[in-house]
Amino acid sequence: MPETLGLIAGRGLYPRQVAECARARGWRVAAVAFHSETDPALAEVVDDLTWVHLGELQKMIDALGSAGAERAVMAGKVLKTHLYGEIESFRPDPCALRVLASLRDRRDDSILGAVVDEIASQGIAFPDQTELMPELFGKEGPASRVLPSKAQWADIWFAWPVAKAIGGMDIGQSVVVKDLAVIAVEALEGTDAAIARAAELAGPGCCVVKVAKPSQDPRFDLPTIGLETVKTLSEARAGVMAFEATRTVLLGAGELAGAADAAGIALVGIGPGGPADPAGSAP
């Protein structure tokens, strides 16, 4: 019997790409999808699909167990705003309420880590996604034909430690800068909204840097870039987006590169050590 990979599927294209990658390896894919969050088209590329409401943690665990999943991946965004007033879309069961009550805070890492640990306690492992499916992650170097200018490299170098600092505090994974000044910091609203806000404040020519958190748990919440982000960059007339190579998911790298080139945007992967300082020192 082929291995069954469990897939906890949130928003966006990432769950579909995980499923397609797993099936290319000959694995079965048993997915759990969220009402009003997950794309229904995911059904086309998985072997088993169970729909749950956000908060139905025990139903999720039971579905993965019944499907025979011994390993699972959490892919796709689930908005934390559901915890703040969207009552109809958030229906916590006793298992979820117990997990939430155990938290010391409600940072993303705290919530997702507790959920993953609860599922893992039932015998379903969550592997390092960068090792399980390395082909989904962007590589170091240019990811588009458009290259950063000297001034844009200076902005990338300036923004990198800022992005790492906000990531270290679990605030967000992206920062937008222009002319060596911080314009916007990503928080609960997400990267695309932060980019749009920066454009309103500073106009065209902004630089966006997206990184993994210094203490990034490779089992979940990895930074992701998709076509919607490139569309937002284009609408904001941003000049460049730099991402942390080997730790950032590129959703359809070829399409991303084409869209970035068409919009005149430089898309570049930076090694974990950070970008080189134009003046020759570390960031």
C-alpha positions, 0 to 999 in steps of 0.5 A: 500500500502506498503511504498516505500523507495527511494534508491540512489545507488552508487558503491559496494554491499551496495545498494543491501544490503539496498534493500534486507533489505528494501524488507525483511521489506515488503517495495517497493524499488525505486532505482536511479542508475548511469551510469558507477557506479552502479552495473546493478544487482541491478535491481534484488532486487528493484521494480523500477529502473531509470538510470541517469548520475551523475549530473542529480539531477532533474531527480533523484528527479522526479524519486523518487517522481514519485515512491511515495518515502517519505523516501530515503537512499543514499548508495554506493560510488560515486567518487568525482574525477568526479568533476575533469576532467571526463567530459563525466561521469558528466553531471550537470543539472541546478538544480545540477549547482545551488546546486554546486554554493551554496557551500562554499567548495567541501568537501564530507560533503558539497556536499552530504549534499547539495544534500540531503537537495535539495531532502529533500526540495521536500518532501523526508526525509533522515532518520538516516541509523543507526536507519533505518537498524541497522542490517547492522552495525558492533557490538562492539567486535571481528568480526573474530576469529583472535584477535589482539595481544598486539602490535596491540592493541597498534597500534589501540589505537595510530591510533584512535585519528588520524583517528578521527582528519582527519575525523573531517577535512573531509579528510578521515575516515581511517588511516594506522599505524605500530609500533606506526607511521602513514604510510598513511592517507586516502584522495580522493583515498579511504581506499583500495588505502591508504592501498595499499600505506601503504604496499608499504611504510612499508611492512607487518604488518600494522594496519588499523583503520576506524572510523565515522567522529566526526560530521558524518551525519548519513544520508549518507557517513557512513564508509563501509567495504566490501570483496574488502577491506579484499582482499586489506588487505590480499594483503598488508599482514596487520595484523588488521582492527579496525572499529567503532562499530554501525557506520560502515557498514559491507557488508556481515559480515559472509563472511567478517569474513571468508575472514579475518580469512582465511587471518589471519587478525583480524577484530574488532569493537571498541565502540564509546568511543575508544579503551582502552589504554594498559597503562590504560588511554584514547586515 
